[in-house]
Amino acid sequence: EHLTAESLVALVALDSPANAQIVHSGAACNVKDDNISERIYTIKEGDTLVLQCIVKGHPRPQVRWTKTAGSASDKFQETSIYNETLRIEGIQRVQGGRYYCKADNGVGVAAIKSIRVDVQYLDTPVLTVHQTISDVRGSYYQEKTVFLRCTVNSNPPARFIWKRGSMLIEQSKDNGVDIYEPLYTQGETKVLKLKNLRPKDFADYTCQVSVRNVCNIEDKSITFRLTNATSPPMIRLSVNDTVVVDPGQDVLLTCEVTAGFPQPNVTWTRYPGPLPLSALVRESTLILRAVTPADAGFYNCTAVNNVGNPARKNVNLVVRSNNLTFQITPDSNKDSETIQMGRDLKLSCHVDATPQEKVNYTWYKNGVPVYNSETLILLRSDPDMAPGTSSLEIVDMKFRDLATYSCVANFPGSRVPELRVDVNISQNSVSPPVLSVPPGGQIVSVREGGNVELVCLVADGKPRPPILWSRTEKDLLMPSGRPIVETPDGRLRLRNVSRDMMGAYRCQTAPYNGLNIKRREAQVQLNVQYPPILDPVFQDVRSRNYQMVTLRCTVLRSNPPRLADIRWFRNGDFIRMPMPDLKEMPELKFKLEPNNNGSYECRVSNSAGTSTCTFNVTAQPYNAEFYFDTPNPVRILKGNNYSYTLQWTQRDPEATDPIIGYWINLLNKHSKEPEKGVLMSHTISDLRIPLSYEVRLAPVTTYSTGDYVSRIIQYSEHHVCGFEDERICGFSQDRSDVFDWTRQNHLSQNPKRSANTGPETDRSGTKEGYYMYIEASRPRVKGDKARLLSPLFNVSSNRGPKGSGRVPYCVSFYYHMKGKHIGTLNVLLRVRSIASVDSVMWTKSGDQGSDWKKAFFGISPSGPFQIVFEGIRGPSYEGDIAIDDVSITIGKCKQENTVANAGKTGKIECDIFVCGEEHYQSNKHKEASAVLYISSLFVQAHSEKLK
């Protein structure tokens, strides 16, 4: 078979810049335009918001949704959604606001449309009761007044109705009541005041709120029974205000309700943070198992019965912790840093414990308890030290005071063991420290990703204190995320070093576990070396032949900054050139010719390594881009043929040599040069029904041919798909769904898959045959949707059979729904117009057995249409749904659809391959007339074999 086609390329001006329009679908309550011509979309909270941005223009515009804040807690404005369809399941009130759809395709100015979404809601009201009792003018009786306060959150503002029993309360008909709105909560609160309570006022009161059935939101109400026993809650705790426990101990906190009618509800909370994960609440008792220091905090018990104010009690839970340190302080009055006879000396002992007042300190000298004397003074809480520090002060030190002193800390009534530290005081055992950095250690260099050790050593000094490390730059944390890191030996070990760790590090002696004197301090500079950071990493450079091309490789950062080498390569071969100046930006200039197209690399090195800029330099034109929304073929009524209008645009045509034509089956020198964004088209006629074709297209310049792009042409009025081809017959995944349909056959199945769901083979029963299915295993969750879209079909004529207004089509397919967790399979009709409208035409849910079943239905679309297969994941993993042998046929459905029954053997495939390049190469410098290049048209049908 050979095709004939008109060798003509038509240039059609198109509104190429993107334009956009927002349309809506789903559960809209109301859509109106306000006085500033803005669309307002009203929706009920919890419903599904679906906004679609209908775009035009070519190349296909990219759509981005953004939003201005409707509420301070709304985070949508900090993100963007790149989809033509914005779908929000179960919309919440904070998601109301103004939504923007921005369409941009790089041609002209981006198009922006907005729509305001108003989320309507009505919460259940909250009814609280407040009572007051007062003397009346000094008389012997008292007057009791009750306020019933009803509060609700709603949009729009709610209307309030008060009822006593079933009777409506009207202020004008009852002098004993007063109904008003507090000023500070106007519109959200209504108060019913019962003045000088009467016997008939003891009754059931109902507050009913309404938004007048907006968005079909039903009225809501709450009822309270007022009696002479109605009283606010009172509580008491089973423990004191402060509870001190040991780590690992269980804690039981009981909040007893002592008064209140109706019976109050008791809740427990914690500050700061939520209740521990191990916390258990049983009625009014809170149980904490095996507490840790992290469980400490204030625990709050709250009792509420909506009468008066809630009753609250707090418990401060303290969990003991411990860490013993000591300090040796020479005579501070003499500014001394050494032990000297005749001078004072103070020994301090501190336990980092909670609470401090529960710690007992005992001092010993050579194992004998120390008591206050003229020369030895004990301080239970040293005012010069941190709170909770005990000190032993030696006054006017004599030789007899040289000894071993011990500080023992214990916790009475606690299981925490006692802590002890021994300090030997002699002229040889105590000396101030000397801090030093080893030679060559002031600057430490390491390659990025390596490990390094920073060292500060205490050369002399007894006892030897730990070393504290920190960053010298203000507000910078250590790599561990903490401001200070303690090292007992003065060695700071850093792993997997990154460039943000580079800088100066301060090491200093700790004031504890040694002499409490002026800190010794030093610095170590960490230098992280890394290869040059270059820009661009990769760049596609297109140019005309015989023009100068300049390639620049910018060094953004480098450490060390001194470059060691710059080399240029073409297609892997070193380019010999004068040694470039290592201080200048690496640059390569050359004239592009047909023989020096290729891949260019600039390799820049320093002592830490080498980085590369890569440039793909070619005179080859950019790819053509098929128009994204070309409908499927149109039938020509006479004969068994159809035609197809192929439409495309050329990306950056002026970047390379002039494009003189296209390889589609033609080369035409009479065409105008392509312009950016201008749509080109070519009608391919005399295509045979029901064959499908693959057309490949490439731009041609005088010197080269661009890469091919391909498109499948399929006849739309008679379409059968068994998903045997990887192109799945032009079907596509919906970009707005949660996950995708998967193509597989028996041979490509996961051998570890569940045997209780999904088909074993395709509909024909062969292991090689393919089908489409949704995988219900993780990470899928209940309700996730996958949509598979058919190609866009034209309606071939304006009228159907006599007496009907539209052309009928029959949609037929096979489905497989086996598994105890099967969700739902929906088949929708999507008709393209100003807005795409989806209508459910067929649906099935739950387990349908282990066999393939056939389904079909008729449609009469009003315009170009698509069929959408929507799979919805069920409650768990045994919920795979599959489809196969989809048929879309013109005409009404018959009981036995012969096209759908054609099965796998009915696949028809046909390919067109472009040839003739040898002829083109030999004539590229000659004037060429219109030539049709076609070869290797393969047709395969189930009834015959053609070679």
SULKA-V316919 format. One record per pair of residues at least 24 apart in sequence whose C-alpha atoms are under 8 Angstrom apart, sorted by the first residue. I is the first residue (numbers start at 1). J is the second residue. Records with the same first field share a line. If there is no record, write none. Layout:
I: J ; J
//
This chain:
1: 937
2: 934 ; 935 ; 937
3: 686 ; 687 ; 934
4: 685 ; 686 ; 932
5: 665 ; 683 ; 684 ; 685 ; 686 ; 932
6: 683 ; 684 ; 685
7: 665 ; 666 ; 667 ; 668 ; 930 ; 931 ; 932
8: 666 ; 668 ; 671 ; 682 ; 930
9: 668 ; 671 ; 680 ; 681 ; 682
10: 671 ; 680 ; 681 ; 682
11: 672 ; 674 ; 678 ; 679 ; 680 ; 681
12: 678 ; 679 ; 680 ; 681
13: 678 ; 679
14: 57 ; 677 ; 678 ; 679
15: 57
16: 56 ; 57 ; 58 ; 59 ; 107 ; 108 ; 677 ; 678 ; 679
17: 57 ; 58 ; 104 ; 105 ; 106 ; 107 ; 108 ; 109 ; 110 ; 677
18: 55 ; 56 ; 57 ; 58 ; 61 ; 103 ; 104 ; 105 ; 107 ; 108 ; 109 ; 110 ; 111
19: 55 ; 56 ; 57 ; 103 ; 110 ; 111 ; 112
20: 53 ; 54 ; 55 ; 56 ; 101 ; 102 ; 103 ; 111 ; 112 ; 113
21: 53 ; 54 ; 55 ; 113
22: 51 ; 52 ; 53 ; 54 ; 101 ; 113 ; 114 ; 115
23: 51 ; 52 ; 53 ; 54 ; 835
24: 50 ; 51 ; 52
25: 49 ; 50 ; 51 ; 52 ; 837
26: 50
29: 214 ; 215
30: 215
38: 114 ; 115 ; 116
39: 114 ; 115 ; 116
40: 115 ; 116 ; 117 ; 118
41: 115 ; 116 ; 117 ; 118
42: 117 ; 118 ; 119 ; 120 ; 215
43: 117 ; 118 ; 119 ; 120 ; 215
44: 91 ; 119 ; 120 ; 121 ; 215 ; 217
45: 90 ; 91 ; 92 ; 93 ; 119 ; 120 ; 121
46: 89 ; 90 ; 91 ; 92
47: 89 ; 90 ; 91
48: 87 ; 88 ; 89 ; 90 ; 91
49: 86 ; 87 ; 88 ; 89 ; 90 ; 91
50: 85 ; 86 ; 87 ; 88
51: 85 ; 86 ; 87
52: 84 ; 85 ; 86 ; 835
53: 84 ; 85 ; 101
54: 84 ; 834 ; 835
55: 103
57: 105
58: 105 ; 627 ; 628 ; 649 ; 677 ; 679
59: 105 ; 625 ; 627 ; 628 ; 649 ; 677
60: 105 ; 627 ; 628
61: 103 ; 104 ; 105 ; 106
62: 103 ; 104 ; 105
63: 101 ; 102 ; 103 ; 104
64: 101 ; 102 ; 103
65: 99 ; 100 ; 101 ; 102
66: 99 ; 100 ; 101
67: 97 ; 98 ; 99 ; 100
68: 97 ; 98 ; 99
69: 96 ; 97 ; 98
70: 94 ; 95 ; 96 ; 97 ; 98
71: 95 ; 96 ; 97
83: 735 ; 736
84: 736
85: 736
86: 736
87: 736
91: 119
92: 119
93: 119 ; 120 ; 121
95: 119
107: 677
119: 155
120: 154 ; 155 ; 156 ; 214 ; 215
121: 153 ; 154 ; 155 ; 156 ; 217
122: 152 ; 153 ; 154 ; 155 ; 158 ; 210 ; 211 ; 217 ; 220
123: 152 ; 153 ; 154 ; 220
124: 152 ; 220 ; 221 ; 222
125: 150 ; 151 ; 152 ; 153 ; 207 ; 208 ; 209 ; 220 ; 221 ; 222
126: 150 ; 151 ; 152 ; 222
127: 151 ; 207 ; 222 ; 223 ; 224 ; 306
128: 306 ; 307 ; 308
129: 306 ; 307 ; 308
130: 307 ; 308
131: 308
143: 196 ; 197
144: 195 ; 196 ; 197
145: 193 ; 194 ; 195 ; 196 ; 197
146: 193 ; 194 ; 195 ; 197
147: 191 ; 192 ; 193 ; 194
148: 191 ; 192 ; 193
149: 189 ; 190 ; 191 ; 192
150: 189 ; 190 ; 191 ; 207
151: 188 ; 189 ; 190
152: 188 ; 189 ; 209
153: 188
154: 188 ; 211
155: 211
156: 211
157: 187 ; 188 ; 211
158: 187 ; 188 ; 209 ; 210 ; 211
159: 209 ; 210 ; 211 ; 212
160: 190 ; 207 ; 208 ; 209 ; 210
161: 207 ; 208 ; 209
162: 192 ; 205 ; 206 ; 207 ; 208
163: 205 ; 206 ; 207 ; 208
164: 203 ; 204 ; 205 ; 206
165: 203 ; 204 ; 205 ; 206
201: 226
202: 226 ; 227 ; 228
203: 227
229: 261
230: 260 ; 261 ; 262 ; 307
231: 259 ; 260 ; 261 ; 262 ; 307 ; 308
232: 259 ; 260 ; 261 ; 305 ; 306 ; 307 ; 308 ; 309 ; 310
233: 257 ; 258 ; 259 ; 260 ; 261 ; 264 ; 303 ; 304 ; 305 ; 307 ; 308 ; 309 ; 310 ; 311
234: 258 ; 259 ; 260 ; 303 ; 311
235: 259 ; 303 ; 311 ; 312 ; 313
236: 313
237: 313
239: 315
240: 315
241: 314 ; 315 ; 316
242: 315 ; 316 ; 317 ; 318
243: 315 ; 316 ; 317 ; 318
244: 317 ; 318 ; 319 ; 320 ; 355
245: 317 ; 318 ; 319 ; 320 ; 414
246: 291 ; 319 ; 320 ; 321 ; 414 ; 415 ; 416
247: 290 ; 291 ; 292 ; 293 ; 319 ; 320 ; 321
248: 289 ; 290 ; 291 ; 292
249: 289 ; 290 ; 291
250: 287 ; 288 ; 289 ; 290 ; 291
251: 287 ; 288 ; 289 ; 290 ; 291
252: 285 ; 286 ; 287 ; 288
253: 285 ; 286 ; 287
254: 284 ; 285 ; 286
255: 284 ; 285 ; 301
256: 284
257: 303
260: 305
261: 305 ; 307
262: 305
263: 305
264: 303 ; 304 ; 305
265: 303 ; 304 ; 305
266: 301 ; 302 ; 303 ; 304
267: 301 ; 302 ; 303
268: 299 ; 300 ; 301 ; 302
269: 299 ; 300 ; 301
270: 297 ; 298 ; 299 ; 300
271: 297 ; 298 ; 299 ; 300
272: 297 ; 298
291: 319
292: 319
293: 318 ; 319 ; 320 ; 321
295: 319
318: 354 ; 355
319: 354
320: 353 ; 354 ; 355
321: 352 ; 353 ; 354
322: 351 ; 352 ; 353 ; 354
323: 351 ; 352 ; 353
324: 349 ; 350 ; 351 ; 352 ; 419 ; 420 ; 421
325: 349 ; 350 ; 351 ; 421 ; 512 ; 513
326: 350 ; 421 ; 512 ; 513 ; 514
327: 511 ; 512 ; 513 ; 514 ; 515 ; 516
328: 513 ; 514 ; 515 ; 516
329: 515 ; 516 ; 517
330: 515 ; 516 ; 517
337: 432 ; 515 ; 517
338: 430 ; 431 ; 432
339: 427 ; 430 ; 431
340: 397 ; 427
341: 396 ; 397 ; 398 ; 399
342: 396 ; 397 ; 398
343: 395 ; 396 ; 397
344: 393 ; 394 ; 395 ; 396 ; 397
345: 393 ; 394 ; 395 ; 396 ; 397
346: 391 ; 392 ; 393 ; 394
347: 391 ; 392 ; 393
348: 389 ; 390 ; 391 ; 392
349: 389 ; 390 ; 391 ; 407
350: 386 ; 388 ; 389 ; 390
351: 388 ; 389 ; 409
356: 387 ; 388
357: 388
358: 411 ; 412
359: 409 ; 410 ; 411 ; 412
360: 409 ; 410 ; 411 ; 412
361: 390 ; 407 ; 408 ; 409 ; 410
362: 407 ; 408 ; 409
363: 392 ; 405 ; 406 ; 407 ; 408
364: 405 ; 406 ; 407
365: 403 ; 404 ; 405 ; 406
366: 403 ; 404 ; 405 ; 406
367: 405 ; 406
402: 426
429: 462 ; 463
430: 461 ; 462 ; 463 ; 515
431: 460 ; 461 ; 462 ; 463 ; 515
432: 460 ; 461 ; 462 ; 515
433: 458 ; 459 ; 460 ; 461 ; 462 ; 464 ; 465 ; 520
434: 458 ; 459 ; 460 ; 461 ; 520
435: 459 ; 460 ; 508 ; 509 ; 520 ; 521 ; 522
436: 522
437: 522 ; 524
441: 524
442: 523 ; 524 ; 525
443: 524 ; 525 ; 526 ; 527
444: 524 ; 525 ; 526 ; 527
445: 526 ; 527 ; 528 ; 529
446: 497 ; 526 ; 527 ; 528 ; 529
447: 497 ; 528 ; 529 ; 530 ; 608
448: 496 ; 497 ; 498 ; 499 ; 528 ; 529 ; 530
449: 495 ; 496 ; 497 ; 498
450: 495 ; 496 ; 497
451: 493 ; 494 ; 495 ; 496 ; 497
452: 493 ; 494 ; 495 ; 497
453: 491 ; 492 ; 493 ; 494
454: 491 ; 492 ; 493 ; 524
455: 490 ; 491 ; 492 ; 524
456: 490 ; 491 ; 507 ; 522
457: 489 ; 490 ; 491
458: 490
462: 514
463: 513 ; 514 ; 515
464: 513 ; 514
465: 509 ; 510 ; 511 ; 512 ; 513 ; 514 ; 515
466: 490 ; 509 ; 510 ; 513
467: 507 ; 508 ; 509 ; 510
468: 507 ; 508 ; 509 ; 510
469: 505 ; 506 ; 507 ; 508
470: 505 ; 506 ; 507
471: 503 ; 504 ; 505 ; 506
472: 504 ; 505 ; 506
473: 504
497: 528
498: 528
499: 528 ; 529 ; 530
501: 526 ; 528
502: 526 ; 527 ; 528
503: 527
528: 559
529: 558 ; 559 ; 560 ; 608
530: 558 ; 559 ; 560 ; 608 ; 609
531: 558 ; 559 ; 605 ; 606 ; 607 ; 608 ; 609 ; 610 ; 611
532: 556 ; 557 ; 558 ; 559 ; 561 ; 604 ; 605 ; 606 ; 609 ; 610 ; 611
533: 557 ; 558 ; 611
534: 611 ; 612 ; 613
535: 613
536: 613 ; 614
537: 612 ; 613 ; 614
538: 613 ; 614 ; 615 ; 616
539: 614 ; 615 ; 616
540: 615 ; 616 ; 617
541: 615 ; 616 ; 617 ; 618
542: 617 ; 618 ; 619 ; 620 ; 621 ; 622 ; 655 ; 656
543: 592 ; 617 ; 618 ; 619 ; 655 ; 656 ; 657
544: 592 ; 619 ; 655 ; 656 ; 657
545: 591 ; 592 ; 593 ; 594 ; 619 ; 656 ; 657
546: 591 ; 592 ; 593
547: 591 ; 592
548: 589 ; 590 ; 591 ; 592
549: 589 ; 590 ; 591 ; 592
550: 587 ; 588 ; 589 ; 590
551: 587 ; 588 ; 589 ; 615
552: 585 ; 586 ; 587 ; 588
553: 585 ; 586 ; 587 ; 602 ; 613
554: 585 ; 586
555: 585
558: 606
559: 606 ; 608
560: 606 ; 607 ; 608
561: 606
562: 606
563: 604 ; 605 ; 606 ; 607
564: 604 ; 605 ; 606 ; 607
565: 603 ; 604 ; 605 ; 606
566: 602 ; 603 ; 604 ; 605
567: 602 ; 603 ; 604
568: 600 ; 601 ; 602 ; 603
569: 600 ; 601 ; 602
570: 598 ; 599 ; 600 ; 601
571: 598 ; 599 ; 600
572: 599 ; 600 ; 601
592: 619
594: 619 ; 703
619: 656 ; 657 ; 703 ; 704
620: 656 ; 701 ; 703 ; 704 ; 705 ; 706
621: 653 ; 655 ; 656 ; 657 ; 659 ; 699 ; 700 ; 701 ; 704 ; 705 ; 706
622: 650 ; 651 ; 652 ; 653 ; 699 ; 706 ; 707
623: 650 ; 651 ; 698 ; 699 ; 706 ; 707 ; 708 ; 709
624: 648 ; 649 ; 650 ; 651 ; 697 ; 698 ; 699 ; 709
625: 649 ; 650 ; 651 ; 709
626: 711
627: 679
631: 792 ; 793 ; 794 ; 864
632: 713 ; 714 ; 715 ; 716 ; 791 ; 792 ; 793 ; 794
633: 713 ; 714 ; 715 ; 716 ; 793 ; 794
634: 715 ; 716 ; 794 ; 795 ; 796
635: 796
640: 688 ; 689
641: 685 ; 686 ; 687 ; 688 ; 689
642: 685 ; 686 ; 687 ; 688 ; 689 ; 715
643: 683 ; 684 ; 685 ; 686 ; 687
644: 683 ; 684 ; 685 ; 713
645: 681 ; 682 ; 683 ; 684
646: 681 ; 682 ; 683 ; 684
647: 679 ; 680 ; 681 ; 682
648: 679 ; 680 ; 681
649: 674 ; 676 ; 677 ; 678 ; 679 ; 680
650: 674 ; 675 ; 676 ; 677 ; 678
651: 676 ; 677
652: 676
657: 701 ; 702 ; 703
658: 701 ; 702
659: 699 ; 700 ; 701 ; 702
660: 700 ; 701 ; 702
661: 699 ; 700 ; 701
662: 697 ; 698 ; 699 ; 700
663: 696 ; 697 ; 698 ; 699 ; 700 ; 914 ; 933
664: 695 ; 696 ; 697 ; 698 ; 914 ; 933
665: 914 ; 931 ; 932 ; 933 ; 934
666: 930 ; 931 ; 932 ; 933
667: 928 ; 929 ; 930 ; 931 ; 932
668: 928 ; 929 ; 930 ; 931
669: 927 ; 928 ; 929 ; 930
689: 715
690: 715 ; 718 ; 908
691: 715 ; 908 ; 909 ; 910 ; 939
692: 908 ; 909 ; 910 ; 911
693: 909 ; 910 ; 911 ; 912
694: 910 ; 911 ; 912 ; 913
695: 911 ; 912 ; 913
696: 912 ; 913 ; 914
702: 924 ; 925
703: 924
716: 793 ; 794 ; 888
717: 793 ; 794 ; 796 ; 809 ; 888 ; 889 ; 890
718: 887 ; 888 ; 889 ; 890
719: 886 ; 887 ; 888 ; 889
720: 885 ; 886 ; 887 ; 888 ; 899 ; 900 ; 907
721: 884 ; 885 ; 886 ; 887 ; 907
722: 770 ; 771 ; 884 ; 885 ; 886 ; 903 ; 904 ; 907
723: 770 ; 771 ; 772 ; 884 ; 885
724: 769 ; 770 ; 771
730: 790 ; 791
731: 788 ; 789 ; 790 ; 791
732: 788 ; 789 ; 790 ; 791
733: 786 ; 787 ; 788 ; 789
734: 786 ; 787 ; 788 ; 789
737: 785 ; 786 ; 787
738: 784 ; 785 ; 786
739: 784 ; 785 ; 786 ; 787
740: 774 ; 786 ; 787 ; 788
741: 772 ; 773 ; 774 ; 775 ; 786 ; 787 ; 788
742: 772 ; 773 ; 774 ; 775
743: 770 ; 771 ; 772 ; 773
744: 770 ; 771 ; 772 ; 773
745: 769 ; 770 ; 771
746: 770
754: 878
756: 818 ; 819 ; 878
757: 817 ; 818 ; 819 ; 820 ; 878 ; 879 ; 880
758: 816 ; 817 ; 818 ; 819 ; 879 ; 880 ; 881 ; 882
759: 816 ; 818 ; 850 ; 851 ; 882
762: 884
763: 814 ; 852 ; 884 ; 885 ; 903
764: 903 ; 904
769: 904
770: 884
771: 882 ; 883 ; 884 ; 885
772: 882 ; 883 ; 884
773: 880 ; 881 ; 882 ; 883
774: 871 ; 873 ; 880 ; 881 ; 882
775: 879 ; 880 ; 881
776: 873 ; 874 ; 876 ; 877 ; 878 ; 879 ; 880
777: 876 ; 877 ; 878
778: 877
780: 873
781: 873 ; 874 ; 875 ; 876
782: 872 ; 873 ; 874 ; 875 ; 876
783: 872 ; 873 ; 874 ; 875
784: 872 ; 873
785: 870 ; 871 ; 872 ; 873
786: 870 ; 871 ; 872
787: 868 ; 869 ; 870 ; 871
788: 868 ; 869 ; 870
789: 866 ; 867 ; 868 ; 869
790: 866 ; 867 ; 868
791: 866 ; 867
792: 864 ; 865 ; 866
793: 864 ; 865 ; 866
794: 863 ; 864 ; 865
795: 861 ; 862 ; 863 ; 864
806: 860 ; 861 ; 862
807: 860 ; 861 ; 890 ; 891
808: 858 ; 859 ; 860 ; 861 ; 890 ; 891 ; 892
809: 858 ; 859 ; 860 ; 888 ; 889 ; 890 ; 891 ; 892 ; 893
810: 856 ; 857 ; 858 ; 859 ; 887 ; 888 ; 889 ; 890 ; 891 ; 892 ; 893
811: 856 ; 857 ; 858 ; 859 ; 886 ; 887 ; 888 ; 889 ; 893
812: 854 ; 855 ; 856 ; 857 ; 885 ; 886 ; 887 ; 888 ; 897 ; 900
813: 854 ; 855 ; 856 ; 883 ; 884 ; 885 ; 886 ; 887 ; 900
814: 852 ; 853 ; 854 ; 855 ; 883 ; 884 ; 885 ; 886
815: 852 ; 853 ; 854 ; 855 ; 881 ; 882 ; 883 ; 884
816: 848 ; 849 ; 850 ; 851 ; 852 ; 853 ; 881 ; 882 ; 883
817: 846 ; 847 ; 848 ; 849 ; 850 ; 879 ; 880 ; 881 ; 882
818: 847 ; 848 ; 849 ; 850 ; 851 ; 879 ; 880 ; 881
819: 846 ; 847 ; 849 ; 878 ; 879 ; 880
820: 846 ; 847 ; 878 ; 879
821: 846 ; 847 ; 874 ; 875 ; 876 ; 877 ; 878 ; 879
822: 846 ; 847 ; 873 ; 874 ; 875 ; 878 ; 879 ; 880 ; 881
823: 871 ; 872 ; 873 ; 874 ; 875 ; 879
824: 871 ; 872 ; 873 ; 874
825: 869 ; 870 ; 871 ; 872 ; 881
826: 869 ; 870 ; 871
827: 867 ; 868 ; 869 ; 870
828: 867 ; 868 ; 869 ; 870
829: 865 ; 866 ; 867 ; 868
830: 865 ; 866 ; 867 ; 868
831: 861 ; 862 ; 863 ; 864 ; 865 ; 866
832: 863 ; 864 ; 865
833: 863 ; 864
856: 893
857: 893
858: 892 ; 893
905: 942
906: 941 ; 942
907: 941 ; 942
908: 939 ; 940 ; 941 ; 942
909: 938 ; 939 ; 940 ; 941
910: 937 ; 938 ; 939 ; 940
911: 936 ; 937 ; 938 ; 939
912: 936 ; 937 ; 938
913: 937
//
